[in-house]
Amino acid sequence: MRADLSLQQSPPFSVPARFLVSAPLFGLTAALVLLWHGPGMVSHRWTPEILAVTHFLTLGFLAMSMLGAMMQLTPVLMGVVNLRPVLFSTVIHAPLFLGTACLGLAWLMQVNQLFIIAMVLLGFSFTVFIVVTTERLLRSKSRHVSRSMMLLALLALLITASLGIYLVMGYTGQTLPLARHLADLHLSWGLMGWVLLLIMAVAYQVIPMFQITDEYPAMHQRWMGWSVFSAILGLSLTYIWPLETLKTLSAILLAGCLLTFALTTLWVLHKRRRQLVDVTLNFWRLAMISLAFLTLTWAISAILNLNVPVLLLGVLMIHGFAMTTVNGMMYKIIPFIIWLHLSARNKNLRDRGERSSQVKVPHLRKIIPEAAGLWQFRFHLASLLLLAVATIWPKWFYYPAALSFVIAQAALLFNLSNAVRFYNAKIAMLSIGKAGSDPV
């Protein structure tokens, strides 16, 4: 069943906004690095430029936006109370922002000291977030399946961050060797554990809520999170005990979970009761198609022993599934919290008998115009298709892919920034008591 909403627990607007608006800054930075360095940087997966771009996207775009989304959604969906949300968000956001920037620059500039700074900042940010959020979720009275999946996602994030810090220590020039054999394990816990589990947990809530659909099947919700976590754990154990049977069974289970989640989500969206199509629906569909295609490509290549470019799988997972999902959710989260906060302020004015000081609150679809989101989606789709093809034929498709990626991220940043400016303008009107004849 759907969790009860605790709208009164929603944190101040600045708490999630600073994370969500920062995310496309790193997406745009990654795209510009791709455009500047040219097709030579995709010659293999270990070039410093590819490592920088990967972490600008996974830390700067995905982790930044997902931590911000959790700060907004856990109070509303789970009833989790953060006593000082603005201070908490600042303590998390600043080191995450600076640490991600330092890590990317460390690879691009080959400065060992920046790796150390990044390791300290990111380690601090993730540790504080994981400890505080886990403690709050454990105290939550909600017993919705999303709560347990969020806890699993936080555990996966802890493992991802720990492996990442250990790997970064190999770049600091200290005594520890570079443990590159653990890189795939780090990626698996980060993308298939932390990112996938959190997206599932959120999808079980926001898709029925915003797309007016039926609930996901109860069996699906009950077992999917544990199945994904068990599959990744099984694959991780094969790094210690090279058991081919365990590796094969875990891979089959994980592939089955990915495909089941993608197809179930597509079916739930297909059967939605809301006939009006919005841009967020396009993002959800594209994300699930990318996840299904990724799973089938991975499975077929393993069965037939085909040599599929590793970067193609990365593009499908990071850009196609994860970034597409997050991008689409931004177009719901930002307008919703703007509408929520402005409506709450209007209510307070009405309660005090100051109706003339209210501002007009537009429909959610007008806070970020549908046309602006649709154009950004088109460039996002073009960049995904071109990047996927560029991993195979970089000579012909690399620069169009990088350029479309730049435009898509710049458009997302523009759309979100406009929404924040709109909110600030309305708050300024409220603060000076000038609603007037606002033409919204």
C-alpha positions, 0 to 999 in steps of 0.5 A: 500500500502507498505510504501516507504523506506527511506534507507538513514535514516537508523541509525548507525549499533550499534543502533539496533545491541546492542539490537538484540545481547543482546536479546539472552543473556537474552533468554539463561539466562532464559533457564539456570535458567530453567535447574538449578532449575528443574521441581519444578519451574513449579509447579504453575505460581507464583513461583519466578523462573517462574516470573524471567524466564517470565520477562527475556523472555518478557523484556530481549528477546522480549522488547529488540529486539522489541525496537531495531527493531523499532529503525531500522525500523521506520526511514526506513519504516516511515521516522522518523528521530532521530537526535542523534540515538546513544545517544538515543539508549544508553539511552534506552538500558543501563537501559533496560538491567540493569533493566531487570537483576535486576528484574530477580535477585530480584525474584531469590535472593528475594532482595527487593532493587533490585525490586526498582532499576529495577522499576526505571531503566525500568520505565525510559527506557520505558518512554523515548522510548515511549515519543520520538518515539510517538512524532516522529511517530506523526511528520512522513509524512507517513500515512501507516497503520503500523504507526497507529498500532505502535502508538497503540502498544506504547500505549499498552506498556505504559499501560503494563509498568504502570501496571508492575511498580504498581505490582512490588511495591507490592514486594518492602516491602512498603505499597502497597499490591501485586495486583496479580489480575492485573497480567492477565491484565498486561500480556494481554496488554503486549502480546496481545497489545504491542507484537501482535500489533507491530508484525502485524505492522511489518509483513505488511511491511517485509513479502511482502518485504522479502518473495515477497508476495502480500499485506495483504488484505486492510480490514485486515490492516485497521481494525485488529489493532483497533479490537485487541486494542478494544478487550483488552480494553473491557476485561480491562473494565470488571475488573472495571465493571464485565459485562459478556456480554462485557467479552464474546464479547471481548474474541470472538473478540480477538480470532477472530483477533488472528486466522484471523491474523494467517491464513491470514499470512499463506495464504499470505506466501503460495501464495508467488512469491518467490520459494526459501525457507529460514529459516525465512519462517520456523520461520514465519510459526511456529509462525502462527501455534503456534498462531492458536493453542493457539487461538483454545486451549484457545477457546475450553477450555473456551467453554468446561470448560476444565482445560488447564495448564496456563503455556501451554498457556504461552509457546505457546504465548511467545515462540511459537508465539512471540519469534519465530517471533522475532527470524526469523526477526533477521535473516533478519534485521541483514544481511540486515543492514550489507549489507545496511551499507557496500553497502553505504560505498562502494558507498561513496568510488566509488563516491570519485574515490577510487574503489580499497578500496571497500570490497566485500559485500556478499548476505544476505543469506551468512552473516548468513549462511543458514545452521547455521540458519536452525540448530538453528531453529530445536533446537528452534522447539524442545524446543517449542514442549518439553516445551509445553509437559513438562507443562503437563508431567514435570517429563519426558520432563522438562530437555530435554525441558530446554536443547534444549532451552539452545542450541537454544538460545546459537546458536542464540547468536552465529549466531548473534555475528558472523554476528557482527564480520563479519561486524566489520572485513569489517569496519576495512578493509575499515578504513585501505583501505585494501580490497585486494582479499577478498574471500567472 
